[in-house]
Amino acid sequence: MAQKKSRRKTTKKKTGKEKMEEKELKIKEGDFVLIDYIGKVKDSGEVFDTTIEEEAKKADIYNERTKYGPMLVIVGERWVVEGLDKSLLNKKEGEEYIVEVPPEEGFGRRDSKKIVTTTIRKLRKAGYEGDLAPGVVLNVNGAPAIVRAVVSGRVMLDFNPPLAGKTLVYNVWIRKVIRDRKEKIVSLVERHLKQDMDGITVDEKNGKIIIDFGDKTIAKPELHLHKKEIADDLMKYIDGVTEIMFTEHIKREESKEEEKLQQEISQDQSGNQADQ
């Protein structure tokens, strides 16, 4: 009887170029990454933070002043908790995963030295007139403190972060790895303004970045407060930047209408050319 030859499956070896391309696609320190996440406390399953509006509403932590959407992270800069930051390394754009973060890489372990006891009289004397019931958060000399207990005129204050000592679980979606220089610059500006960039333009020429606020600073003068933060980030994270210029301008209403009409005409012309 003739014996059948066993066929051995062979896997195609990757070329040096393919290995190099795969390595380049993996996220490394210094990369600009846009992520969505849902952060939960492991023990309770409570959602404490998310970048997704629907999830925030579902968890009853929605804040109308928060701009929801993918968050910019420069890997290694600890713009998020250490455990989440480190988990991005060697991942790829489009990946979805779950990471468990221990207290040491989250909000730290609880420190008994940060729990102090004072009196209601001292707090009143310092100007705290509101309720001093357990769970109330006070601002004591610029630091937040949670009232843990009120007994016989004495108040226990906890200066530990609310999530100190907790193991956290993050569901993470890597939406995009930003590689284009211009897009990196715009993402850093948008990070600080926390608003729609419509009407704000960003240009670069010979190491000089020009950020034009248009007339937005008239309606929102607080935008001026972000200029130093924006400039600091651009100088730190974008190579070759030698100068940053902020500009603004106001147009007559007629000019705005004229410009809008011109844009509509251009769009119509582009549409007609495409149809032909």
Sequence and secondary structure as in RCSB ss.txt:
>XXXX:A:sequence
MAQKKSRRKTTKKKTGKEKMEEKELKIKEGDFVLIDYIGKVKDSGEVFDTTIEEEAKKADIYNERTKYGPMLVIV
GERWVVEGLDKSLLNKKEGEEYIVEVPPEEGFGRRDSKKIVTTTIRKLRKAGYEGDLAPGVVLNVNGAPAIVRAV
VSGRVMLDFNPPLAGKTLVYNVWIRKVIRDRKEKIVSLVERHLKQDMDGITVDEKNGKIIIDFGDKTIAKPELHL
HKKEIADDLMKYIDGVTEIMFTEHIKREESKEEEKLQQEISQDQSGNQADQ
>XXXX:A:secstr
               HHHHHHHHHHS  TT EEEEEEEEEETTT  EEEES HHHHHHTT   TTS  S EEEET
TS SS HHHHHHTTT  TT EEEEEE GGGTT    GGGEEEEEHHHHHHTT  S   TT EEEETTEEEEEEEE
ETTEEEEE S TTTT  EEEEEEEEEEE  HHHHHHHHHHHHH S  TT EEEEETTEEEEE TTHHHH GGGGG
GHHHHHHHHHHHSTT  EEEEE     HHHHHHHHHHHHHHHHHHHHHHH 
